[in-house]
Amino acid sequence: MLHLQKKPIYLLGESFGGCLVLAVAARNPTIDLVVILVNPATSFERSQLQPLLPILESLPDGLHFTVPYLLSFIMVPT
C-alpha cells in the first residue's frame, strides 16, 4: 500500500519573487510551506512592477501559486 507522506512545499523567492512567495504563503495558510527569501523586494511601492498589483489581486485564490511561474516568462534576465 502506498503511504503518502505530508511533506512541506519549499518556496524560494529572490527580489520580486520574494514578494510573490510572501503573497502565496499569506493566501495559503493551511499548506505546510517553507519560505526562503533572498533579497526580497519588500519596498514594492517603488517597484516598476507595482502596476501589476491590481492584476495579481484579481486572480482567483487557486491561481496564486502559478504567478511566479507565469512571471518567469517575462522576467528573464538578459
Buried (B, 14 or more C-beta within 10 A) or exposed (E): EEEEEEEEEEBEBEBBBBBBBBBBBEEBEEEEBEBEBEEBBEEBEEBEBEEBBEEBEEBEEEEBBEBBEEBEEEEEEE
